[in-house]
Amino acid sequence: MKAAPFAYARPAALPDAVAELVNADGGGKVIAGGQSLVPVLAMRLARPTTLVDINAVTGLDALRAVGDRLEVGATVRQRRVEHAPESAQVPLLRLALPWVGHRELRSRGTVCGSLAHADPAAELPAVACCLDAELKLVGPEGERAVRAREFFDGAMTTALGPEDVLTAVSFPVAGPREGFGFAEIARRHGDFALAGVAAHVRVDDADGVSAATMTAFGVSDRPVTRDMTSLVRTAGGDQSELAGALDDVVREVVDTDGDVHASNGYRRRLLRALAAREMAKAYRRAVRGTAEVES
């Protein structure tokens, strides 16, 4: 199929982009990489009256460290973040990005575009929620910041209004005593995840767990984040003990119905195994002070 007819605008300044969305009277749609949006348009699952291309907007291609945060602009490609030296400060991003689609899609797709699309099985929304990243939205009333854990309202539904532009996302940089884990299960590499998990553990100088967080994706209508501090404090890096203690959490988190790819029960088993393994890895990496590599 082909997309339904639409008007096309390519503004060079952010106020002009917002004005185009206002003039579209609720029928506007922002495009940057288009790797999620274009297939939706082609299948006519979305029929915007105006497509606002933000690739020419000045300043949205910035990838920079700002204090203790890494800021990723709205037109920064996933492939650039995957290999940029700056992104080494956010190890969870480095762990997750190779799982996003295929190399060719990451070469065009943007980090902010994945967040705005809000697919329940997408990797980057889970990373943003696990780290509680901050998203910058600009609309007719000006700029506002939204925490990632408050941004996702449901499947393909976010805090973005019809006249808003997601201009950047900022991730906290990792400290020396923090560890991370990331994994997913899909039928084939690049397919939508049947279940996936992002993990973050911070330890103190005595190797005691001061904070632990898990975000599950592909198992609900949005990324689901849970505080795992007490559980990891008890089990440490013992994967078997973690798996045995995860039953209640997994039962609560996995609330999607079964489909042709996986039943609800199968997703629970997948998430239990992935969460135990990645939380244990994150703990060991935090203790060893190694963000991504463990012997």
N, C-alpha and C positions, 0 to 999 in steps of 0.2 A: 504494500500500500504506500501511498504518498501522504505527506502531511496536508492537513486542511490549509486553505489560504491564510496568510498572516502578513501584517506589515512588519518591516525590518528597520531597526534603528541601531546606529553604531556611534554613540556619543563619545566625545573625547574628555569629558569632565563628569565627575560624580553627580553634581547637582543636575546636569542635563539627563543623566541616566534615571535619576529619581523622578524628574519631570516627565519623562517618557512613560514611566510606570503610572504616574498620577493621571496623565492624559488617556491612558488605556482603560481607565475606569474599572479596574479589577481584572482586566483581560490581558495584562502584561506578564511576560515571563522573561527572567534573566537567563542568558546563556554565556558560558565562559569556555569550558572544554567541550561540552555537549555530548559526552560519552554516555550519560544517563538520559539526557533530555531528548536527543535526536531519535533514538529508537521509540520512545514514548510518542513523539510527534508522528513518526512514520506509521505507527499502529493506530493513530488517532485516539489514543487514550487521553491525550491532552490536546486542546484546541485553542491556544492563546490567540488573541487578536493582534498582539504586537510582541515581537521577539526583540529584546534589548540586549545587544551584544556589548559586553563590557571590556572586551580585550584591548580597546584603544584608550580606556580611561587611565589617566596618568596616576601612578603611585600604587596601583593594585598588584603590581608584579614584584613587590618587595618581599624578600626572605631575609630576616635579620634578627639578631639578638637584641632585645630591649630589656636591660636590667637582667633579672633572673628568669626571663621568658623568651621563647622563640616565637616570633610573629610571622605568620604565613599569609600573604595577600591573596585576594580572591582569584587572581589569574595565574598563580604559581602552580606549575604542573606537578603532578605526583612524582614523576620520574626525577625531576629536579630536586625535590625534597629527599627522595630516596638516596641520592648520591652526594648531596651538598655537605661540605664539612660542618656547616652550622647545625645540621640536624643530628649530628652525633651527640649533641647535648640533650636530646630527647630520645633515649634508646628505644622506647616503646614504639615510636614512629618507625624507626629503622627495622624493628622486628616485624611490624605489621605490613608495611608497604609491599614487600615482595608477594604477599598473599592477595593483593588487590588486582583482580582481573588478570590481564596479560601485559607484557612489557609495552606493546603497541598502544594499549588503552591508557596506561599510565603516562605515556609520552604526551598525551593530549589532555587527559582528564585532570581536573584540579582537586586539591584537597578540600577547598571550601564548597565546590560543587557537589562532592560526595556527601558532605554534611548537610547541605541544603536539600538534597534529594531524599535523604533520610530513609534509605532502604533498610528494613529490619535486619537483613543478613549482611550488611556492609561492614567492613572492617574499621574504617576511619571514625565513624560515629562512636564505636565502642572504645577506641583509643581516647577520643576526646572526653568521653564520660568517665573512663577510668582515671584519667589525669585531672578531671574537672577543668578542662580548658575553658577559655573565655572567648566568646564570639562577639564581634563588633558588627552591629546592624545600623544602617543609615536609612532614614526615611524622611518624609516631609516635615516631621517634628524634630529632626536632628539625629544625633548619634546616641545609641544606647548599647550597653554591654549586657550579655546574657550568658549565664553559666551553662556549660554543655549539658549538665544533668537536668536543667530546666528548659532546654531548647527543644527536645524531642517530645512531641505530644502523642505520637502514634505512627503507624505505617505511612510514610511519605507525608507526614504532617508535622510542622514545626512552629516555633514562635515567630517565624517570618511572616509579616503582613504582605498583602498584595502589592504594596508600594515600597517595600523595603528591599535593600540590597545588602547581602552579607559581604562585607568588605575585607574582613580578615579574621583569623583565629589565632590565638596565642596559647602556647603550651608551656607549662612550667618546666624549667630545665631540671635535670636529675642531680641529686646530691651524691656525695661519695659513698654513702651507706644505704643506697637504694638499689633494689633489683626489680627486674621486670620479666614477664613471660607472656608469650602470645602463641596461640595455635588455633586451628580450625579443622573441621572435617567437611569435605565436599566430595561429590561423586567423582569429579575430575578437577585438576588444578584450573582455577579461573571460574569455576561454577559458583553459584551461590552457596554459602555455608549452610550445612544442615545444623551445625552447632559450632560455636567458637567462644573463646575466652581471652580476655586481656587481664593481666595480673600485675599488681604493684605491691611491693613490700619495702618498708623502711625499718632499719634496725638501729639500736643505740650502740654506744661504745662497748657495751657488755654483750653484744649480739642478741639482746632482747628485742622482741618485736614491738615497735612503737606505733606502727600503722600498717594495715594490709587491706587491699581493696581488690575486688574481682568484678569485672563487667562481662556479662554474657550477651551474646548476640546470635541471631538466627533462631531463637527459641521463644520469642515474644514479639509484640508489635513495635518494639523499640529496644535499644540497649538497656539492660537491667543491671544496676550497680548495687553491690552489697558490701558492707563493712565486714571484713573477715579477720579482724585483728585478734580477737580472743581465740578463734579456731587455730590460726597459724602460730599464735604465741604458745599454744599447748602442744601442737604437733610438730612445729618447726619444719624441717625439711623432709620429714617422714611421709612419703607419698601415700603409702598404704593407710597410715593413720588418718591423713587428710581425707582420703576417699571414703573411709568409713564414717567420717563425721559430716559429710556433705549431704546426706540424704534429705534432711529437712530443707536445706537451702535450695537444692536442685528441684525438689518437689514443688516449691513455691515459685521458683523463677521460670520454669518451663511451663508456660500456659498456652502455647499455641496448639491448635488441633493437629492431628496427624494428617499427612497428605500422601501423594503417590511416592514421594521420596523417602519419607521416614515417619514412623508413628511417634506419638507423644512419648511413649515409654522408651523408644530407641533414642530419641533426642536426650532424654534424661540420663540414660546410660553414657552416651557420648559426652555430655557436659560434665558428669561426675568424673570421668576419667581425665578429660582435658583439664578441668579445674584443679584437680589434685596434682597432676603433673606440673602444670605451669605455676601454681602457687609454690610448690616445693622448689622448682627452679628459681623462681624470683627470690625466695628466702635465701637459697644458697648463694646466689649472685650478690645479694645485698651483704651477706656475711663476708664473702670474699672480695667485695669491692670491684666486681667485674660486671659491667652492664649487660654484655651480650654473650661473652664466651665463658664456658666453664669446662674444666677438664673432666 
